Amino acid sequence: MKAKFEDLVKVYRDEKYFATNVCGLRRELPIRQIDKEMWIASNHLLVLGRDVEFTKKVGEELSKVIKIYSPDYLITAESKSLPLAYKISEILQLPEMIVARKSAKSYMGNFYNEVVIKSITTAQPQKLVLESEEAEKMKNKRVVIFDDVVSTGGTLSGLEKLVETAGAKIVCKAAIWLEGPWYRKEDLVYLNILPVFVTQRKFEELKIMFEGGKNDRERRDA
């Protein structure tokens, strides 16, 4: 689906909750401030497997969409998307799911690669770390990249780099929600939209960016 700007960005009017409807399941998400001029509808109560009904239903729906790409593996980043990634892998009868960790642990094996990512909900840059054994499994395989929500596309881009470096073929990028106006590529399969809530000044700024066809990074580099 092609999203309109007014669906992706809304002026904040002191709302406390945002109602999302995914696969016929209506849920009230608390709105949380993440910086001086921006608020998001937090999905933390739905993911991480906390909402079992939601995880089951959405996992089934996403599996139908992803199945047509005939993937060998599904890769995601820890941690919020893990239960859904497991559910999708189970339904599609994939042998296992591949997880990019956000930090290196002493008990992990050799590291194949790592990339630095930035999220709108995290103040500092983070890493995605992939073990050599995981990379070897993906070599010459068909891989789906999955995340619970895509906003700027930072995590998605990091996962993409890890998969491509491992010599795998990306056949699909999927998420539950597209959030905000930043990710403009048309290669993402998603079920619904989560708007970001901003001040009037920020709304106008983002609208100019959106209509100009440039994301924030492109504008900075111009």
Buried (B, 14 or more C-beta within 10 A) or exposed (E): EEBEBEBBBBEBEEEEEBEBEBBEBEBEBBBEEBEEBBBBBBBEEBBBBEBEEBBBBBBEBBBEBBBEBEBBBBBBBBEBBBBBBBBBBEBBEBEEBBBBBBEEEEEBEEBBBBBEBBBBEEEEEBBBBBBBEBBEBBEEBBBBBBBBBBBBBBBBBBBBBBBEBBEBEBBBBBBBBBBBBBBBEEEBBBBBBBBBBBBEEBBEBBBEBBEEEBBEEEEEEE
